[in-house]
Amino acid sequence: MKEQIYIIGHKNPDTDSIVASLAYAKLKQELGVNAIAARIGEVNTETDYILKKFKVEEPVYLQNAKVKLYEVAFDEPLLIQKDHTIKDAWSRMSARKSKVLYVVDHEQKLIGVVSLSDIAKVLYNENSEMNRTLMKETPVENICRVLDGEFVHQDERYRPNGNVYIVTNHQSVYSDDNYKDAIVVLSDDLQLQKRIISDGAACLILVGVDIISQSIMKLAKEYHCTIIKTKLDMFKVARRIYRCPSVELIMSRKIVAFNDHAYIDDAYHQMSQSRYRSYPVLNNQGEVIGSIARYHLLNYAKKKFILVDHNETSQSIDYLEDGEVLEVVDHHRIGDVETTTPVHFRNEIIGSTCTIIAKMYKEHGITPCKTIASLLCCAIISDTMNFHSPTSTHQDREIAKELSKIAGLDLDDMAAEMFRAVATLKGRSTSEILYNDFKEYNIDGKRIAIGQINIADEEELRDIREEMLSYMETINTINKFDILMMCFTSVDGSGSNLLFVGNLKKVVDEAFKEDIMDDLYFVDGIVSRKKQIIPTLSKLLKEG
């Protein structure tokens, strides 16, 4: 599958940013690129209205540029249930050439891990006490199954002490060995069988015995001795007997596991502090879905990004440095996004990023579909304030006219509908207003943040002005911007009401004092952050 490329606009995205992501992703797909439109913030009211009008889904949300485990190709897990035997585990490991098994319950939830070394301790360790403990807890059904046996008599009082005897010599009948509650393996020796049962053995495993005498059966029932017979020879029984315990008895319950939504760098850090070869990957339900090792995380592919409508790190996705930027399409000033390799960088003096995207459709000889053309029209109208903004250009208007023919829209009617539907403060919280279209800038080391929203009625601002200022002061106490500004821009393009706080707020007063029109700080003709507010503030800040 082709590598996935995310096309993202800026934080707190406006309509231009969201539509640019959608439209450019569609163009890239037409060109055979596996592009996905994404967003790094919530859509505002205007954008939501437009997307719903044209029945278009929001771009997918990305929290940051870091890669998560589910985005890495990890191994298929080797699973086993807790009641399966060591023999089962050994067989699965051998077949898959794996050194670890993940023990799960019947709902596939992880409960333990069994490694090759765990099995080796049982099969090759001379610590008889450990084996005795295991055999004491091993169900007799496991023994019968592992030895390919069948029950001759299964007693309800099966209570082994864990001792296992392999009896091959007839002279054992005269030995001092005490077989009480033991598991005993022997061949066809009637006298020895009677002696072992009479001693109170918990289980008698008969090798190479075809017929069980009635006297032995009677004695087994009297002394509560379970009898199993097997066609395996004595050597094979001796090899398999300690493979009968359930894996639950040898598994490790101290598990280092990772949720599939964990970040790779966090997982790798935790791996570096432990000694395991591989680690289980779980989904949110606790089910094992994969197995991952250090080598999976050494050369993983970074997330690939195309940035639209921005080129500053403060406005882009968090941890952008952990991703890879392939391309930038923008109409703002050149910012501080750094790349490790050369990239396609397209920046034009134009009113809307979507105008550039529409031009790129033409350059590739591709006509956008009616829905994409409609979205592009709305984005251009929004970002140019229906061509009243000083950022608007002749190209914006001409491109929008061409798109409107494809979309079957009247631009003025569409603009009136959009602004009428969303240019109001009523029903919005102070947070929704501030972050409707919010951008951060760095000017000579000074942090500037500006929110912007369109309004049709200035009196709506009068009702919330004091509350809004108080909220902005609270936000600035946390974020410590040198200037935090909110622009309430008239939909007719005549100007904006400004609210501002911060330790350098006097710079705003100095910048616009000549154009203030009323007590709501309406600044005549100021509607663009990019062409009017930021350049003016930048000049004053640099002058000191």
N, C-alpha and C positions, 0 to 999 in steps of 0.2 A: 504493500500500500504506500502511496506517495506521502511524504512528510506533511504534517498538518501545519498550516500557517494561520495564525489568528490576526485578524484585522481589527484594531482597536482605536477608538477615539479617546478623548481626555476624560479625566475624573469629572464627576458632576456634569455629565455630557448634555449638550444642547441638541436641538434637532439636526443641525448640520453635522455634528459629530456622529450621531447614531446612524443617520441615513448614509453618510459617507462610508461607514463600516459595512452596512448592508449592500449598498450599490457596488462598492468596489469588490466585495467578496463575490457577488454575482458575476461581475466581469471576469474576475480571476478564474472562477469555475468554468465560465465559457471558454477560457483559454487553456483549460486542462490543469489548473492549479487546485490543489486540495485546500481551499481557503474557507475560513469560517468567520462570520461576523461575530464580534464579541464586544462586550461593554465592561467597564470597570466602575460603573456607578449606576444609580437608579435613573430611569428615564424621567424627565420632567413632565409637567401636565400637558404642555403643548405637544411634545413628542408622543406621549401616550394617546392623545386625541388623534393625531395623524395616523399612527400605526393601526389604531382600531378602525379608523375610517376606511383604510385601504386593506384591512384584514391581514396585517403582516405581524408575525411573531417578533417579540423583542430579541435582540442578539443575546447569545448566551453570556452569562455573567462569569467573569474571571476575578478571583480574589487577589492574586498576585502572579508574578512571572515564575515562581518556583515550580519545579517539577514534583509531582506526587508519585507515590509508588505505583498506583494503578496505570500510570502513563509509561511505565517501564515494562519491557518484555521479561517477566520473571518465569521461573520454571513451573511446570505442573506439579502439584503436591502429591506425595505418596502417602496415602491415608490407610489407617487400619483402626478397627474398633477395639475397645478395651478388653473385650472378652475373647479376642483372638489369641492364639498361642504364639510362643516364641518361634515355633517352627513356621507358622504362617508368616511372621515378620521376617524371618531369615529368607524364606522363599521369595518374598516380594522384593526385598533388598537385592538379592542376587539377580533376579530377573531384570530389575531396573538399574543395576549397578549403582545403587544409592547407599548412602551411609547414614540416612536418617529417615524415620517414619514419624508422621504426626498422628497421634491417637485422638480419635474423635468419638463422641457419643452418637446416638441414633439420629440426632438432628444435625450432624456434621459439625458440632461445636467442639472446639479444641479443648482437650483436657490434659494432654501430656505429650511428651516427646520421647521416642526411643531411638537411640543411636546404635551404631555397630559396636561401639565399645561397651555399651550396656549389655548387649547380647554376649559379647566375648567374655565378660566377667562371669557370666553364668556357665558358659560352655567350657571355658578353659581355666577358670580359677579353681585352685585346689581348696578354697575356703569352703569346707563341707558345711559349716554352720549356715552360710548364706543359702546354699542349695537346699539344706534341710528346711529352712524357713519358707523358701519358695514352694517346695513340694507339700509342705503342711497346708498351705493356702490354695493349692491347685485343685480345682474341681476334678472329680474322678472321670467325668465326661471328657475332659481334655485328654486325660491319659488314654482312654479307650480310642479316641479319635486319632491322636497322634501316632499311636502304635498300630493303626489299622485293625483294631481289635473288635470284639463283640462281647457284650456282657453275658456271662453264664448265670451270674447272680449279682444283682445290685442291691446292696443293703442300705436301708435308710439311715443307719447309725454310722455311716462312714466318717471316722474321726482319726485321720492319720497324724502321726507325730513328725512326719517329714523324713524319717530315715528310709533309705532305699538300699535293698540288698539284692545283689545278683548272685544267685546260688547255682553253682554248676557242679559241685562235688557231692557225691552220695554220702561222703563221710560227714557232711554238714548236719546230718540227722543226729550225730553224736556230739556236735559242738555245744559250747556254752552260750552261743549267741541267743539273745532274747529278741524275738520277733514281734513282741506286743506292739500293736498300733503302727507297725511298719508296712511299707510297700515292698513286696518280695517278688522277685522274678525267678522262676525256676522251670525246669522241663518236666517230662513225664516220669515222676517218681512218686508213686502213691504214698509210700511210708513217710517221705519228706513233706509231702503236701499235708498229710494229717498232722504231723508234728508242728508245722508252721501255723496252720489254722488253729490248732489247740493252744498255741502260744498267744493267740489273740491278734494275729496280723489284721491290719485294716484292709489290705488288698492283696490278692494273690494274682500274679500275672503269669499265665501258663503259656510256654513257648513249645510249639511242635506237639501239642496235645489235641487229638481229634475227639476222643470220647472222655467225658467226665463221669466218673462213677457216681452212683446214687448215694453211696456212703459219704463221699466228699461233699456232695450237694447238701446232704442232711447236716453234716458237720459245719459247713459254711453258714447255714441259716442259724444253727444253734449258737455259733460264736460271732455272728454278725460280721462275717468276712465277705467282702465283695470279691468276685472272681471274674477276671477278664482273660480271654484266650486270644492269641494272635498267631498269624502264620509267619510273622517275621522271625528271623533267626535271632539267637541270643546276642550276637554282635550288634545287629541293627537296633534291637531293643535298648541295649546299653548306650548306643549313640543318641537315641531319640528321647530317652526318658526325661532328661533335663531340658528338653524343648517343649515340655507340656505346660509349664506355667503360663498364665495369661499375661499379655504385655502390660496390663494394668499394674502388675506386681513389680515390674522392673522399670517402668517409665519414670521420667523426671517430671515433677510437677512445677519445678521452678523454670518457667518458660519466658524467654525473651521473644515476643511476637510484635508484629507491626500491623497497624490498621492500613488498609490500602490507600487511605487518604492522607497518610503521613508524608511529610516532605522528605525528599531523598537525603538532603544534607543532615537533617535530624536523625534519620535512620542510620546513616553512615557513622555519625558521631557515636551513637549508642552501640553500634556493632564494634567499633574500635575499642570499646571498654569491656568486651566480652570475648569468649574464646570459641564460640560455636562456628561450625562450617557454613551452616545455612539457617534460615529463620523463617517461621511460618508467616504468611500474609493473610490477614483476616478482613472480611467485610464488616459492615456495621452491625450485622447480626451475630458476629462471633464465629462465622463459618470459615473454614480454611479454604482459600481460593488459590493459593500459590506458595511457592518457596523461593526465597531470595538469598543471595550470598553477596559478599563484598564485590566480587568481580562484576556483578550486574550494575553496580553503582559507580564504577570507575569511569566508564566511557559512555554514559547515557547521553541521549540527544537533548539539547536544551530546547525550550519552547521557542518557536519562531514567531516573530511579530512584524506586522506592517503598521506603522503609526499614521493615522490620519487626523487632520485638524489640530495637531500639536507637535511640538518637538522639544519640549522642556521636561526634564525628569520630574519636577515638582508636580506637573500636570499628568504624568503618565502612570502606568501601572506600577504598583509597589514591587521592589526588587527587580527592576528592569535589567539591572546589571547581571542578573542570573539567567536572563534570556538572551536571545539573539535578534537584533533588529536587522531586517532585510531591506526595508524601504520606508521612506517618509513621503507623505503627500500632505502639503500644508499651505496656508496662506497667511501665517503669522510671522513675526520676527524670528530670526534664527536663535535658537536657544542653546541648551547645554547637553543635549543627548549625545553621548559618545558611543562609538561602535568600534569593534575590534578589526573589522574588515571594511573595505569600501562598500557603499550601499547606493541604491537608486534614491536620489533626494530631489523631489520636485517641489519647488516653492514659488508661488506666483503672487503678484500684487493683484489681488482679485477679491471679490466680496464674499465668496463662499467656497469652501472646500469641495462642495458638491458640483460647483461649476467646473472645477478641474476634473473631477471624476467623469462628468458628462463629456468633457473634451476627450478624455482617454477612451471612452466608448467609440467616439467618432474616429479617433486615430487608429483604432484596431478594426474599423469597419463593422462594428457591431451596434445594432439598434437595441436600446434597452426595451424591455417589455413594458406594457402599459402601467403596471403597478410600480415598477422601479422608476419610470419616467414621472409618475405622479409624486412619488416620494421626493425625487430630486427637485421638482418644482417647489414643493412645500419647504424644503430645506433652504433653497436659494431665497425664497420669499422671506423666510424667518431670519436668515443671517444678514440680509440686506435691508430688513424692515420694509419689504416691498419696494426696494430700490431707492429708498429715501436716505439710507445711511451713507455717510461720506466714504465708506469702504466700498460701496457699490460701484461697479464699472459697466461700461457698455457691453463687455463680454457677458457679464451676468445676465443682463436683460435679454440679449440675443439668444444665448443658450437656453434661458428659461422659456422664451417664445417657441423655440424648436421643440423643447420637451413637452410644452403644453399641447402642441398639436398631436403628439403621440399619445399623451395622457387624456386628451379630450377635456381639458380644463380651461376655464377662464382665469387668468392669473389674478386679476383684481377681485373677482368674486371669491376665489380661494383665499386670498389674503384677508378679506373682510370676514369670512367665515372663521378662519383660524384665530384672528385677533379677538373677535367677538366671543369666541368660545373659551379662550384661555387668558386674556389680558385682564385679569381681576385678582385681587388679593383676598377676596371673601372666601372663607372656608379653608384657608391655608394657614398652617402653623408658621411661626417665625423661622423655624428650621427649614421648612419647605421653601420659604421665600428666599432665605439667604443662599441656600445650596441649589436653587433652581438652575442656575448657570454660574458656576463658581470657579474661578481660576486663581492660581498663585503665581507670583513672579518674583524673580530675584534681580534687584537693580543695585549694582555696586555693593553687594552684601546686605542690602536692606530687603526685608521680606514684606512684599505687598500682596494682599489678597482682595479680589474684587468680585462681588456677586452682582448679577444683573437679572432683571425681570421686566417684562413689558406690562404697562398699565394703561387703561383707557380713561380712568377717572382719578384725578389727583386727590380728591377728597378721601378716597379709600386709604391713602397714605396717612392723612391727618389722624385717622382713627387709631392707627397702630404705631405711629411714629415713636412715642416714648417707650412702648413695649419692645419695639425693634431695636432701639438704641441700647436698652438694658440687656437684651439678649446678645447683641454684638459685643458689649463689654465683657459679658460672661465668657463668650467664645474666645475673645482675645486674651483674657486672663489665662486660659489654658494654652493657646497656641502662640501667644506672644508675637503677633505680627507687628511690624512697625507702623503699617497702615492697614486697617480693615475697612473696606468701603462697600456700600450697597448702592447700586444704581437702579432707580425706578424710572425706566425709559418710556416716554410717551409713544404709543403705537403710531401716531402720525409723524413721528420723526422730528418733532420740534425741539426736543431736549430731554433732560433727565433731572429728576430730584435725587440729590446725593445725601446719604448718611455715612458718617465715617468716625472711627475711633482709632486710638493708638498713640504711641508717644511721638509720632511725627505727623499727627493730623493737621498741624499748622501749615504743613506743606500743601495740603489740599486747599485750605483757605487762600493761601497765597496764589495757587495756580488758577483758581476760578472766581476770585472775588469780583472781577470786572463784569462777569456775566450772570451774577445771581439776580434772579427776577422777583423772588417772593420769600416769605418766611419759611417755606418748605424747602428752601435751598434748591429751587429750580434753576438749572444752568442752561441757558439758551443755546441750542444747537449742538449740545454735547450728547452723542448717542453711541459712540464707539469707544470701547476700551482700547482696541488695538491701534486705532489711528489718532485718537484724541487724548484719552486719559493717560495711558501709559507713556506715550512720548512726552507729554507735558510734565508729568511727575518725574520722569527720568531726567529731564533737563534740569529741573530744580534741585533734585537730589545730588546730581553730579556737580552742580555749582556750589553745593554745600549750604 
